[in-house]
C-alpha cells in the first residue's frame, strides 16, 4: 500500500510539472525515476523507452505505466497512470465546461516552461548519452538515428530507425556484454495474455460500434481506435480525431481551441480527448473519452512488457538492445532540436535562460520542480516587457 501511495504521489508531481510534450516528459521521467529515485537504471529505462516507441499509443504515458508496473505491479501501473493524467484532465475539463476564450499559449509563463523543457530534455540526452552512446560504434549509431529522424519527416521514422539500429547492433556488438539490468516485472502470464486478447478484440469491435452506435458509446469507440492505431504520440493523433469528430460532434474552431489548451497544460497530450469528450457530452463524456484513449496503451504495456523482459535476456537481443539504446539517444537529441528547441528558443536571451536552467539542473543538482517554478517566474517577468 505504501509503495502504491509513493508511486501515485511521484507521478502526480510529474503530472503537475511535466510541460513540453511527450519527449520532454521522458526527460522529466529520467530525472525523477532514474537519477533521483533509481527505480530503474539508464539501460533499462532506454529499453523501456525504445519498446514504447514501437507500440501504438501515448509513448511517454506508457513509459510511466511501465515504470509503475515495475515498481508496484498492475496496481502500480494504474496509479501511475492516474497520477500523471489527473492534473491535465481536470484542467481540460474546466476549459471545456467554462468554454474559455482565453489563449494561454502566448502567456509569459508558458514561454518560460517551454525553456524549462529545453533544459530538461538536454539534461536527459546528456545523461543517457554518457552511458549509452560511448565509443565510436555507439556514437555512430546515435548520429545515424539523429540523421534518420531529422531527414525522414514521417511518424514511423523513429520505428524504422530503431529497427535498423537493432540489426546493426546484432553485428557490431558481438564481443560486448549483455545490455542493462532487469525490469523485475511480476505479472502473471495469464493476465498478460488476457490483456493482449482484450486489446485485439476491442480493436476489431470498436470500428463497428463507432459506425452503428450513438452518444457515449460511439465517442468511446472512436477514442479507443485512436489510442490503438496511432503511432508517434500526442501530435500524431490530431488528424485522426479531427477526421472522426469534426464537424459531426463539434466545430473546427472548438477542436483547435481545445488542442491549444492541451498544449498549454502539463501532462500527456492525449488528455486532449478529455476536452473533446466533455464538449461532446459533459463530464461523463470527458471521463469515458479519457479512459478509452488510454486503455489500448495500458493493455499493451501490461501484455507486452512482461514477455519483453524475458526476451531481453537473450544474448542476441542484448546485442540488438545496445544498438537500440544508442539510437534512442539520437532520437531524443533530434526531438530536442525539433520541435522543442525550434519552438522555444527564439532569441539569444531565450538561449541564455535555457542554458542557465540546464546548468542548474545538471551541475548545481537543483530539482526539476525548482527548475519548473524558476522557469515559469522568469517567463512571466519576460512577458511584462
ZIQUI-V796785 format. One line per field, one symbol per residue. ss: DSSP state (H for helix, E for strand, L for the rest). psi: psi as a letter, one per 20 degrees, with the letter a starting at -180 (. if undefined). Layout:
ss: ???
psi: ???
This chain:
ss: LHHHHHHHHHHHHHHHHLLLLHHHHHHHHHHHHHHHLLLLLHHHHHHHHHHHHHLLLLHHHHHHHHHHHHHHHHHHHHHHHHHHHHHHHHHHHHHHHHLLLLLHHHLHHHHHHHHHHHHHHHHHHHHHHHHHLLLHHHHHHHHHHHHHHHHLLLLLHHHHHHHHHHHHHHHHLLLLLLLLLLLLLLLLHHHHHHHHHHHHHHHHHHHHHHHHLLHHHHHHHHHHHHHHHLLLLHHHHHHHHHHHHLLLLLLHHHHHHHHHHHHHLLLLHHHHHHHHHHHHHHHHHHHHHHHHHHHHHHHHHHHHHHHHHHHLLLHHHHHHHHHHHHHHHHHHHHHHHHHHHHHHLLLHHHHHHHHHHHHHHHLLLLLHHHHHHHHHHHHHHHHLL
psi: ghhhgggggghgghhhinrirghhghgggggghgggikhqrgghghggggghhhqqaoghhhgggghhgghkbghhhghgggghhgghggghgggggilqjpoihjqghgghhhhghggghghgggghhihilpqggghghghggggghhhnmqhjhgggghghhggghhhhlhjqrqprrrimpnpqhhggghghggggghhhhhhhghhirrbhgggggghghghhipqiaghhighghghhhpjhhrrhghghghhghhiiqraphiihhggghgggkagghggggghhhigghghgghhhghhhhhhiiqgghghhhgggghhgghghgghggoigghigohrhgggggghghgghgghjkqqhghggggggggggghii.
